[in-house]
Amino acid sequence: MLSNKNIKTPLVKHLDNIKQIIAGDKCFLKEIFHPDRDELNTNYSLAFAYIEHNGKTINHCLKQTETYFIISGQGIMHINNNPFEISAGSSYIVPENCSQWLENTGEGKLEFLVIVDPPWRKEDETILGS
């Protein structure tokens, strides 16, 4: 088990103060915690992301495992060409090396948290297509 002994004070962030980017899969993303950029000794990274109404991500694959928690909205998660309906309160795990993409089928934004374990790295993501 990892410890956070190198953290001398609590690490507190607010989404309003985190820069938003467009991720490789084309969702809007704010990386909350990442051990390469924060004083953390963890085996994961944590991000907040969303997809606009009628939007979708690009089919992609990660070498890491991803754990999703849907905050608001509804949609369909496609994992290895299998569709799974998701909505606020849903959670799911995408195993490593699985193709995946997410579409927003709801009326508003589809917002979610994602934990990537081990931490996300650009070189571990492969974009498979639209």
N, C-alpha and C positions, 0 to 999 in steps of 0.2 A: 504494500500500500504506500502511495506517495504521501509525503507531508508537505505542508506549505511553510516550513520553518524559515525560508528566506523572505517571507512577507513580514515586515516589521509593523505595519499598520493595516487595517482593513482596506481592501481595494473596492471602491464604490464608484460606479459610473451611472450615468443617466442617458437614455437613448437620444435625447435632444442634443447631447454634447458629443455624439459619435458621428463621424463622417459617413455619409451614405455613398455606396458605390453600386455600380451595376455589375453583378457577378458574372462569371464565365458562362453560366447557364441562362443569363439575362433576367434574373429576378433582382429586385432592389434589396440591398443587404447592408446591415450594419454589424460589423464584427465587434461583439461585446468584450470577450476575453480570448486571448491567444497567448500561449506561453512564450512565443518568440517575440512578442511585443509588450507584454506585461510582466511584472515581477511575480510569476507563477511557476509552480513546480507541479503541473498537471499533465495528464495524458490526453487532453481533449481541448478543443476550442468551442466557443459558444457564440452563435450569431442570431440576430433577429432579421427576418426577411419578410417580404410580401410580394404578391403578384396582383397587379391591377385587374379590375373587372374585365372578363373575357380574355385575360392574358394567359400565357403559358411559358414554362421554361423550355430550354433546349435539351433534347435527349443527351445525357452525359453519363459518365461512369467515374467513380472514385475508387482509389485503392483502400480507402478508409471506410469504416462503418459509420452511418449517419443515423441519429435518433431525432425524429421530428415530433413536435408538439404543436397542434393547430390551435392558435389563439382565437381567431375569428374567421368567418367565411366558410365556404364549402368548395369542394373540388374533387378531382380524380387524380390519384397518384398512380403512375404507370411504372411498375417495377418488372423488368425483364418481359415486357409486353403484356403483363397482367394488370388490369385496372382495379383499383381499390378506391371506393368512395370514402371521402374524408370530410369532416366538419369540425367546428369548434369543439374542443375537448378531446379530439382523436389524437392518438399517438401511434407511431409506427417506427420500425427499424428497417433501414435499407442496408442489407449486408454488403460487405466490400465487393468490389468488382461487378456490381449489378448495373445494368442500364436503367436509367430512371429519368422521368420528367413529370412535371406537375402542371395541371391546368385548373384555372379558376372557373368554376361553373356557377358561382353565386352572384348575388347582386352588387356586392361591394368588394373591398379588398380581401384577399386571402392572406392572413398574417400568421406567421409561425416562428417558432424557435427551432434551432437545429444545433445538435451537439455532434461534432465530428471527432472520432476517436480512432487512431491518434489524430492530432491536430491537422486541420486542413493545410495543404500545400499545393500551390499552383501546378507543380510538376506531377502531382498525383491525380490530376483531373484530366479526363479525355472527353472532348466534345464529340459526340457521335453524329449529330445532325439536328435538323429542325423538326 
